[in-house]
Amino acid sequence: KKEAQLVNTMDASNCEEPSEENGLLNKQTVREPKNNSNWTLTLGGVAMVVFASVAFINSHEKNKEMMLAQENYEAAQTCMANDEITLYKNTVASSRAHEDAVWASTYLGCTIRDVTDTHDCAELGKTSCLSDTLGFNLHFVQNENSEAGEKNVAYWDNLMNDVNGDMENYHKFMDFRVVFYSPRLDSLVQTLLTSEEKFMLRSNYVESTDETWYSLIMTSPSSKIFEITSTKLNLKDISSTVAGKKYMLNHGGEILSWDNEKGTCPHTQTHSTLAQSYTSSELDELYDKYNDQLKGGKNAGLLPLRNQIAVSSLSKLESWYSKHFPSLSFSRTNGNTEKCASASIMLSLYTDKSYVMETRFVENNDLAPEGEETVKEFVKYIESVHSDNVSPNRGWDAWYDRHLGFMIEQCPLDDYMNSFFKHNDAFNPHGRPLTTENTGSPTQHCWAAGTEGYGIEMQGSFDFSFRDCYTVFDWCEKDTNGAKFCSDGSGAGSGSGTTGVVKKGSTSKKIKKGN
């Protein structure tokens, strides 16, 4: 305190200017009063005072957060256990985001919607699949402003490009993929046979329905894997071309079955047999339904069917989800073994709750071919970057842009933040006092680092029970923390008449105005 007072009350006329003669030039000291050697101030001394003050403030704030989290935790659990959660997107970190979006538009029929201004601090490739009906969002994010670690996103994209090779053999990184449905594969396969696009064809016979499901596996410019599946593929047409014969003759005249693919867990690769899954005839009807409703004569888009995510430990994954999303339940797949297994959650789409989409997590640590890196090492690496850069209620890194999107329909996002904070799991909330134009959904979000290297972005509303103020997402800040907006309407967007407050149990996702 004495040092601070001295700095503030010093008379500039009583100071000695730094020079070589007095030894003060280029030294890390502040100017001192003449004839008062007892009050010499160094930057180190000031720094110690400042550091102690900041440490005290941070400690006080953290203790306050811990008390609030504990206080609200029990009430939060009650709401969370009965919450309604819907799915609205899958986001992947990419080293070629815009190219990936163009690719998704070309081959999946998704609509490019780059509506977010990053002020040139990041490159986005945002697409919406069946944009006027289901509106499933498929986003590619290239964020080089935030920390990615020594092995950045481009490193892993290049590695996956190498292990995918000519797309002739399965590799367990292929279990990171999004699956779409098409009534027929013939036209697309014929197009690919005359192009330079690499792809893989696999099959699976289902005895109970006497159907063969075909999987067309493709890779985007940044080596993200996508599958298009169907029960209809004309093998005669494929085998009639020179290019097509390699997909037939190399494997005994038929498309190679997943059962015969080296290193796979076949039951984790095929179309779902879970109770909530669809038959091929049901999928045909849904494809027609959502495409017939498209506005403005847009081209037909493929039907999003499944997110598939490779993990190193299903038990670790299920434990994390049970803590933070108790309303969700996992279904283990028939045929699981200690070496290869999968578990799925089934979520309705946020735009049409009658349509259910599967998210399947696959653990295949032992059977799949080993490359330069493994899924286990990839997951471990992402989690190490998280441990260096993010913590509860703080921080960001480039791997946060690798997540599923959950729409939180009933509980305030603060309930989930209380849960994350209590269990010391990293997250960072952002928002704006607005609603989206097309659905009237609130624009409050909370990103969680998640588990197994795959995070969650939650969209919903704040009730400000966890914090009095939140920040707007700012792409140009390394930790993405921009201007504040608060429960009293102050800060970013103040004066707009919106606060972003939602009451527990509310069925309305719209932000209440005039509060």
Sequence and secondary structure as in RCSB ss.txt:
>XXXX:A:sequence
KKEAQLVNTMDASNCEEPSEENGLLNKQTVREPKNNSNWTLTLGGVAMVVFASVAFINSHEKNKEMMLAQENYEA
AQTCMANDEITLYKNTVASSRAHEDAVWASTYLGCTIRDVTDTHDCAELGKTSCLSDTLGFNLHFVQNENSEAGE
KNVAYWDNLMNDVNGDMENYHKFMDFRVVFYSPRLDSLVQTLLTSEEKFMLRSNYVESTDETWYSLIMTSPSSKI
FEITSTKLNLKDISSTVAGKKYMLNHGGEILSWDNEKGTCPHTQTHSTLAQSYTSSELDELYDKYNDQLKGGKNA
GLLPLRNQIAVSSLSKLESWYSKHFPSLSFSRTNGNTEKCASASIMLSLYTDKSYVMETRFVENNDLAPEGEETV
KEFVKYIESVHSDNVSPNRGWDAWYDRHLGFMIEQCPLDDYMNSFFKHNDAFNPHGRPLTTENTGSPTQHCWAAG
TEGYGIEMQGSFDFSFRDCYTVFDWCEKDTNGAKFCSDGSGAGSGSGTTGVVKKGSTSKKIKKGN
>XXXX:A:secstr
 HHHHHHHH  GGGB    TTTT TTSSB   BTT GGG  BHHHHHHHHHHHHHHHHHHHHHHHHHHHHHHHHH
HHHHHHT  EEEEEEEEE SSHHHHHHHHHHHH  EE      TTSSEEEEEEETTTTT EEEEEEE  SS   S
S HHHHHHHHHHHHTTS S  GGGGSEEEEE S  HHHHHHHHTSS  EEEEEEEETTTTEEEEEEEEE TT  E
EEEEES   HHHHHTSHHHHTTTGGGTTS  BGGGSTT  GGGTS   STT   HHHHHHHHHHHHHT STT   
  EEEEEEEEES HHHHHHHHHHH TT   EE TT  SSEEEEEEEEEBSS TT EEEEEEEEESSSS   SS H
HHHHHHHHHHHHHHEEBTEE  GGGGSEEEEEE SS HHHHHHHHHHTT  EEEE  S B TTT  B EEEEEEE
ETTEEEEEEE B SSS SEEEEE TTSTT EEEEEETTS BTTTTSSB  B  TT    S  B  
